[in-house]
């Protein structure tokens, strides 16, 4: 028996297993639930070929292939979504950088105007002495 973390919600053992739940499973049960769990120790080990063959024998090769295809499709969709989010964030960063440069330029102009006003205010005071 080993501990696994649920990465995709599923119903099993008379209860709903939610994402993040930690469950104990035999190697065979873990192989059957390969797309729904990962080892709790954080290791990146994958289900072995022997376990995949056991699963194929239990649920059928077609079901296993269908599950793998669904996971590959989901992976592509998530990758595309990730790329869109990265592109959006990059655009936002570019816009904020441009705004920052504009604000710094405005600040320089205001500082120069402030210095001119200080100088102009100092001249009458100097004349009055």
Rosetta blueprint (number, residue, H / E / L):
1 X L
2 X E
3 X E
4 X E
5 X E
6 X E
7 X L
8 X L
9 X L
10 X E
11 X E
12 X E
13 X L
14 X L
15 X E
16 X E
17 X E
18 X L
19 X L
20 X L
21 X L
22 X E
23 X E
24 X E
25 X E
26 X L
27 X H
28 X H
29 X H
30 X H
31 X H
32 X H
33 X L
34 X L
35 X L
36 X L
37 X E
38 X E
39 X E
40 X L
41 X L
42 X L
43 X L
44 X L
45 X L
46 X L
47 X L
48 X L
49 X H
50 X H
51 X H
52 X H
53 X H
54 X H
55 X H
56 X H
57 X H
58 X H
59 X H
60 X L
61 X H
62 X H
63 X H
64 X H
65 X H
66 X H
67 X H
68 X H
69 X H
70 X H
71 X H
72 X H
73 X H
74 X H
75 X H
76 X H
77 X H
78 X H
79 X H
80 X H
81 X H
82 X H
83 X H
84 X H
85 X H
86 X H
87 X H
88 X H
89 X H
90 X H
91 X H
92 X H
93 X H
94 X H
95 X H
96 X H
97 X H
98 X H
99 X H
100 X H
101 X H
102 X H
103 X H
104 X H
105 X H
106 X H
107 X H
108 X H
109 X H
110 X H
111 X H
112 X H
113 X H
114 X H
115 X H
116 X H
117 X H
118 X H
119 X H
120 X H
121 X H
122 X H
123 X H
124 X H
125 X H
126 X H
127 X H
128 X L
129 X L
